[in-house]
Amino acid sequence: MILLNNDQMQEFILKGFVTVHADLPPAFHELICSRAESIFAIAGNPGNNILPVIPELAEIFAHPAVSGALTSVLGPGYAMHPHRHCHLTPPGRSAQSHHQDSYEDDRNVRHHRTRWAMAFYYPQDVSEKMGPTSVLPSSQYYISREQAEKEGEMLLCGPAGSVTIVHYDLWHRATANNSDRNRFMLKFLFCRIAEPAAPSWNFSPAGPRPTFGNAASPALCRSLWRWYMGQRDSGEEPTNGNRAAQAGPHPTLNHPADGFAGISYEANGASPQVPEADRLEQIYLLSAAGNPGRVALMKALAAEADALLEHNLAAKFTNPSQLYAGFGLSQQGSAAVAGLIDALRDSRWQLRAAAADILGDVGLAARPAVPYLLESLSDESDWVRRNAAEALGVIAAPEAVPILARNLESDRSDFVRHNAALSLAKVGEQAGAARPALEKALDDENLYVRANARLALTRSAMA
């Protein structure tokens, strides 16, 4: 594989995408393009079936540059998601609005840590006139379109064989096609299977530790670099004994109403006091302040869980645990686990659901929470069970296998069964006891439950 280097990984963390080239013969890309033209003319868009009807596409994702970039971003053993789509922008088609893709057949929280990515493949040369995909660099960390659109738009033009690996939450759109040719872009989804234990790119230890001084939120980007490096506990920034040396003074928060998070939200979920980019920087700097920051973030989390509940439930494709304070608590790693376990026992389901989600984002350092997350798989709230099922897969807890199998067989929520099956896939070869439930799930009424069950069977070498 052709892995990314340090500079490319820093660019991906900062901007949310990286473009590589599958340098197969021109005739290969021409074949893909002509097949797509024929399929659309005869049967219309094949949707998820684009790979079965054009099986040659597998060669794109096996290419050393493409598989190397995906491995660099998602770690070894990443999985191709069953959802994929062939985007056709015909001549005269107007531009889309900027958007973030929903998580197919799921309602995932938008996390800063990269566990999901997309690949955009062009089977033909694409110029500015042809309606290329555009991205808003560095917008992947923003929830609001208003903040995202403050970033300058970049058109993804390039020759046939260009493949752009994109952070799943990057804001993007198709632009207007002012040419006389169809423009195709084939989108595939991929997910991380294992948490970072070491750099998965072509890491060079000789270079300086990146400071991300040109980022809107340097503290956020530094936190992600440490996570990619496999440094699980990052509650305080290691800056040569002086954590404020790079980060500057840490903001203080005595109450969530101090213009930070949680209390003063408008009906659309926006906080008028602090722009989103500044708020995220405050959150990560506050997280790096150790115990005082943790206390403040837990207070903010409880306030946000209530203040944003109505907005998040009403918003399309949104998990109610989409809360800002969670980003800072995730960075605190094991130091935040005890407080989040307490929150799992709160009387408010929205706070229990948020705690389960954040424990999953903490990842391997949240292992002490596994017994409590197992209890959460019996919670009366679908959202608590969904988030707990996902978290147990990120932690890769083998002791969760019997209860995940139970939820896979009998839970009423598609979201829960979907995530239970994917989590069993992440547990991998230790999920043998789930074989009967996984085989039964191959007949589940939900397409993605069936697909995740197949993945789990394959990864546990039981197929």
C-alpha positions in Angstrom: 0.0 0.0 0.0 1.0 3.6 -0.6 0.4 5.1 2.9 -0.1 8.8 3.5 2.9 10.7 5.1 2.9 13.0 8.1 2.1 16.1 6.0 -0.8 14.4 4.3 -2.3 13.2 7.6 -1.9 16.7 9.1 -3.8 18.1 6.0 -6.5 15.5 6.5 -7.0 16.4 10.1 -7.0 20.1 9.2 -9.1 20.1 6.0 -11.0 16.9 6.2 -10.0 15.3 2.9 -7.1 14.0 0.8 -7.0 13.2 -2.9 -5.0 10.3 -4.4 -4.9 8.8 -7.9 -5.7 5.3 -9.0 -3.4 5.2 -11.9 -5.0 2.3 -13.8 -4.9 2.4 -17.6 -7.2 5.0 -19.2 -9.2 2.2 -20.8 -10.2 1.0 -17.3 -11.8 4.3 -16.3 -13.4 4.6 -19.7 -15.0 1.1 -19.2 -16.4 2.2 -15.8 -17.8 5.4 -17.3 -19.4 3.6 -20.3 -20.9 1.0 -18.0 -22.4 3.7 -15.8 -23.9 5.4 -18.9 -25.5 2.2 -20.1 -26.9 1.3 -16.7 -28.5 4.7 -16.2 -29.9 4.6 -19.7 -31.5 1.2 -19.3 -32.4 0.7 -15.6 -31.7 4.0 -13.9 -29.6 4.5 -10.8 -28.5 1.1 -9.3 -28.0 2.6 -5.8 -26.3 0.1 -3.5 -26.0 -2.4 -6.4 -23.4 -0.3 -8.2 -20.7 -2.7 -7.2 -22.4 -5.9 -8.2 -23.4 -4.4 -11.6 -19.9 -3.0 -12.2 -17.7 -5.4 -10.3 -14.5 -3.9 -11.8 -15.0 -1.1 -9.3 -13.4 -3.3 -6.7 -10.1 -2.7 -8.4 -10.3 1.0 -7.5 -10.5 0.3 -3.8 -7.8 -2.4 -4.0 -5.4 0.1 -5.7 -2.4 0.7 -3.4 -2.9 4.5 -3.3 -6.6 4.2 -2.4 -6.3 1.3 0.1 -3.2 3.1 1.6 -5.1 6.3 2.1 -8.0 4.5 3.7 -5.7 2.5 5.9 -4.0 5.7 7.0 -7.2 7.4 7.9 -9.3 4.5 9.2 -6.6 2.0 10.4 -5.9 -1.5 9.2 -8.9 -3.8 8.7 -11.4 -1.1 7.8 -14.7 -2.2 6.3 -16.6 -1.1 3.2 -20.1 -0.2 4.2 -23.0 -1.7 2.1 -24.3 1.7 1.2 -22.8 3.2 -1.9 -24.2 5.5 -4.6 -23.5 6.6 -8.2 -24.0 10.3 -8.5 -24.9 11.5 -12.0 -24.9 15.3 -12.7 -26.2 15.7 -16.3 -25.7 18.9 -18.4 -27.8 21.8 -17.2 -28.2 20.4 -13.6 -28.1 23.2 -11.0 -25.9 23.2 -7.9 -26.9 21.5 -4.7 -26.8 23.3 -1.4 -24.0 22.4 1.0 -24.8 19.5 3.2 -23.5 16.7 5.4 -24.4 13.2 4.5 -26.7 11.4 6.9 -25.5 8.1 8.4 -27.3 5.6 6.3 -30.1 3.8 8.1 -28.8 5.2 11.4 -28.8 8.3 13.5 -25.1 8.7 14.6 -23.6 11.5 16.5 -21.2 13.5 14.5 -17.9 12.9 16.2 -14.6 14.6 15.5 -12.6 11.3 15.7 -12.5 9.6 12.3 -14.4 6.4 12.5 -16.3 6.9 9.2 -15.1 8.1 5.8 -16.3 8.4 2.2 -14.5 7.9 -1.1 -15.4 10.0 -4.1 -14.2 8.4 -7.4 -14.2 10.1 -10.8 -14.3 7.6 -13.8 -13.7 10.5 -16.2 -11.7 13.8 -16.3 -13.7 16.4 -14.5 -13.3 20.1 -15.1 -14.9 23.1 -13.3 -17.6 23.3 -16.0 -18.7 19.7 -15.5 -20.3 20.2 -12.0 -17.5 18.8 -9.9 -18.1 17.9 -6.2 -17.1 20.8 -4.0 -16.0 20.7 -0.4 -15.7 23.3 2.3 -12.2 22.5 3.7 -12.0 22.3 7.5 -15.8 22.2 7.9 -16.0 18.6 9.1 -16.1 19.7 12.8 -19.0 22.0 12.4 -22.7 21.2 12.9 -24.1 24.4 11.6 -24.1 25.3 7.8 -23.6 28.9 8.7 -20.3 28.2 10.3 -19.3 25.7 7.6 -20.0 28.2 4.8 -17.5 30.6 6.3 -14.8 28.3 4.9 -13.9 28.9 1.2 -15.3 26.4 -1.3 -12.9 24.1 -3.2 -13.8 22.3 -6.4 -12.6 18.7 -6.6 -11.5 18.7 -10.3 -9.1 16.1 -11.6 -8.3 13.4 -14.1 -10.1 10.0 -14.4 -9.0 7.9 -11.5 -9.0 10.7 -8.9 -10.3 9.4 -5.5 -10.9 11.8 -2.7 -11.0 10.3 0.8 -13.4 12.5 2.9 -14.1 12.8 6.6 -17.7 11.6 6.8 -19.0 14.9 8.2 -17.3 17.3 5.7 -19.8 19.7 4.2 -19.9 19.3 0.4 -22.2 19.5 -2.6 -22.5 18.9 -6.3 -22.0 22.1 -8.3 -23.8 23.1 -11.5 -22.9 21.2 -14.7 -22.4 23.8 -17.4 -20.8 21.4 -19.9 -22.4 19.1 -22.5 -21.3 15.9 -20.8 -22.6 13.7 -18.0 -20.5 13.9 -14.8 -20.3 10.7 -12.7 -19.0 10.4 -9.2 -19.2 7.1 -7.4 -19.4 7.4 -3.6 -18.5 4.5 -1.3 -18.6 4.5 2.5 -16.1 2.9 4.9 -15.9 2.5 8.7 -13.1 2.0 11.2 -13.0 -1.5 12.8 -10.4 -0.9 15.5 -9.3 2.1 17.5 -5.8 3.5 16.8 -3.0 1.9 18.8 -0.2 3.4 16.8 0.1 5.6 13.6 -1.4 3.7 10.6 0.2 6.0 8.0 3.9 6.3 7.0 4.8 8.0 10.2 8.1 9.8 10.5 9.1 10.5 14.1 11.8 12.9 12.9 9.4 15.8 12.2 8.2 18.3 14.9 4.9 17.7 16.6 2.3 19.6 14.6 0.8 22.7 16.3 -1.9 23.4 13.7 -1.4 27.1 14.3 -3.4 27.9 11.1 -6.5 26.0 12.2 -9.6 27.6 13.5 -9.3 25.3 16.5 -5.7 24.3 17.1 -6.5 22.5 20.3 -9.1 20.3 18.5 -6.6 19.4 15.8 -3.8 18.6 18.3 -6.2 16.4 20.2 -7.0 14.4 17.0 -3.4 14.0 16.1 -2.7 12.5 19.6 -5.7 10.2 19.1 -4.5 9.0 15.7 -1.1 8.4 17.3 -2.8 5.9 19.7 -2.4 8.2 22.8 -5.7 7.3 24.6 -5.6 9.6 27.6 -5.2 13.2 26.6 -7.0 15.1 29.4 -4.1 17.5 29.6 -2.0 18.6 26.7 1.6 17.4 26.9 3.6 20.6 26.1 7.0 20.0 27.7 5.7 20.3 31.2 3.7 23.5 30.5 0.3 22.7 29.1 -0.4 26.4 28.5 2.7 26.9 26.4 0.9 26.3 23.1 -2.7 26.5 24.0 -2.6 29.8 25.8 -4.8 30.6 28.8 -7.6 28.2 29.5 -11.1 29.6 29.6 -13.0 29.1 32.8 -16.6 28.1 33.1 -18.5 28.4 36.4 -21.9 27.7 34.8 -23.1 26.6 31.4 -24.9 29.9 31.0 -21.5 31.7 30.6 -21.8 31.8 26.8 -20.2 28.4 26.4 -22.7 25.6 26.0 -26.1 24.4 27.0 -28.4 27.1 28.4 -28.9 30.1 26.0 -29.8 28.3 22.8 -32.3 29.7 20.3 -35.1 27.6 18.8 -32.9 26.5 16.0 -30.2 25.1 18.4 -27.7 28.0 17.8 -26.0 29.8 20.6 -25.8 33.5 19.7 -23.1 34.3 22.2 -20.2 32.3 20.8 -19.5 31.3 17.1 -19.2 27.6 16.7 -15.5 27.6 15.8 -14.7 29.6 18.9 -16.9 27.4 21.0 -15.1 24.3 19.9 -11.7 25.8 20.7 -13.0 26.7 24.2 -14.3 23.2 24.7 -10.9 21.6 23.8 -8.9 24.1 25.9 -11.3 23.6 28.8 -10.9 19.9 28.5 -7.1 20.3 28.7 -7.5 22.1 32.0 -7.8 18.9 33.9 -10.3 18.4 36.7 -11.7 21.9 36.8 -12.5 21.6 33.1 -14.0 18.2 33.6 -16.4 19.5 36.3 -17.4 22.3 34.1 -17.9 20.1 31.1 -20.1 17.6 33.0 -22.3 20.6 34.2 -22.5 21.8 30.6 -23.4 18.3 29.3 -26.3 18.0 31.7 -27.6 21.4 30.7 -27.2 20.8 27.0 -28.9 17.4 27.2 -32.0 19.3 28.4 -31.7 22.5 26.4 -31.0 20.8 23.0 -33.4 17.8 23.4 -36.4 19.3 21.5 -34.2 20.7 18.8 -32.3 17.5 18.2 -35.4 15.3 18.2 -37.0 17.6 15.6 -33.9 17.8 13.4 -33.8 15.4 10.5 -31.3 12.5 10.9 -30.1 13.8 14.3 -29.2 11.7 17.4 -30.3 13.6 20.5 -26.8 13.1 22.0 -25.4 15.7 19.5 -24.0 17.9 22.3 -20.9 20.1 22.3 -19.6 19.3 25.8 -19.2 15.7 24.7 -16.2 16.6 22.5 -14.3 17.9 25.5 -15.2 14.9 27.7 -14.1 12.5 25.0 -10.6 14.2 24.9 -10.3 13.7 28.7 -10.2 10.0 28.1 -10.1 7.7 31.2 -10.3 10.8 33.5 -13.9 11.4 32.4 -15.1 7.8 32.7 -16.3 7.8 36.3 -18.5 10.9 35.8 -19.9 9.4 32.6 -20.8 6.2 34.5 -22.7 8.3 37.0 -24.5 9.9 34.1 -25.5 6.5 32.8 -27.6 6.1 35.9 -29.3 9.5 35.7 -33.1 9.6 35.7 -33.1 11.6 32.4 -32.8 9.3 29.4 -31.3 12.1 27.3 -28.3 12.3 29.7 -28.0 8.5 29.9 -27.9 8.4 26.1 -25.3 11.2 25.9 -23.1 9.4 28.4 -23.2 6.1 26.5 -22.3 8.0 23.3 -19.4 9.8 24.9 -18.0 6.6 26.4 -18.0 5.1 23.0 -16.1 8.2 21.7 -13.6 7.9 24.5 -12.9 4.4 23.1 -10.5 1.9 24.7 -9.9 4.0 27.8 -13.6 3.6 28.6 -13.3 -0.2 29.3 -14.1 0.3 33.1 -17.6 1.4 31.9 -18.4 -1.9 30.1 -20.5 -3.4 32.9 -22.6 -0.3 33.0 -23.0 -0.1 29.2 -24.1 -3.7 29.3 -26.9 -2.7 31.7 -27.7 0.1 29.3 -28.6 -2.4 26.6 -31.7 -3.1 28.6 -32.6 0.6 29.0 -36.2 1.6 28.1 -34.9 4.3 25.7 -34.1 3.2 22.2 -31.5 6.0 22.1 -29.7 4.7 25.2 -29.6 1.2 23.8 -28.5 2.4 20.4 -25.6 4.5 21.8 -24.5 1.7 24.2 -24.5 -0.9 21.4 -22.2 1.3 19.4 -19.9 2.1 22.3 -19.4 -1.6 23.2 -18.2 -2.2 19.6 -15.7 0.8 19.7 -14.4 -0.6 23.0 -14.4 -4.1 21.4 -15.6 -5.7 24.6 -15.8 -9.5 24.2 -17.9 -9.8 27.4 -20.6 -7.9 25.5 -21.1 -10.6 22.9 -24.0 -12.5 24.6 -26.0 -9.4 25.3 -25.3 -7.8 21.9 -26.5 -11.1 20.4 -29.7 -10.8 22.4 -30.4 -7.3 21.2 -29.6 -8.3 17.7 -32.2 -11.0 17.8 -35.0 -9.2 19.7 -34.6 -5.5 19.9 -37.5 -3.6 18.3 -35.3 -0.8 17.1 -33.6 -1.1 13.7 -30.9 1.3 15.0 -30.1 -0.9 17.9 -29.9 -4.1 15.8 -27.9 -2.3 13.2 -25.3 -1.2 15.8 -25.3 -4.5 17.7 -24.4 -6.4 14.5 -21.6 -3.9 13.6 -20.3 -4.0 17.1 -20.1 -7.8 16.9 -18.1 -7.3 13.7 -15.7 -5.1 15.6 -15.3 -7.7 18.4 -14.3 -10.0 15.6 -13.1 -13.5 16.2 -14.1 -13.4 19.9 -17.8 -13.1 18.8 -18.2 -16.8 18.2 -21.0 -17.2 20.8 -23.1 -14.8 18.7 -23.1 -17.2 15.6 -26.8 -18.3 16.0 -28.0 -14.7 16.4 -25.9 -13.5 13.4 -27.1 -16.3 11.2 -30.7 -15.5 12.1 -30.0 -11.8 11.4 -29.2 -12.7 7.8 -33.0 -12.8 7.3 -33.6 -9.6 9.2 -36.1 -7.3 7.5 -33.5 -4.5 7.5 -30.9 -4.5 4.7 -28.2 -3.0 6.8 -28.7 -5.3 9.8 -28.3 -8.2 7.3 -25.2 -6.7 5.8 -23.6 -6.0 9.2 -24.4 -9.5 10.3 -22.6 -10.9 7.2 -19.6 -8.7 8.0 -19.5 -10.0 11.6 -19.7 -13.6 10.4 -16.8 -13.0 8.0 -14.6 -11.2 10.6 -15.1 -13.9 13.2 -14.2 -16.6 10.6 -17.5 -18.3 11.0 -19.0 -17.9 7.5 
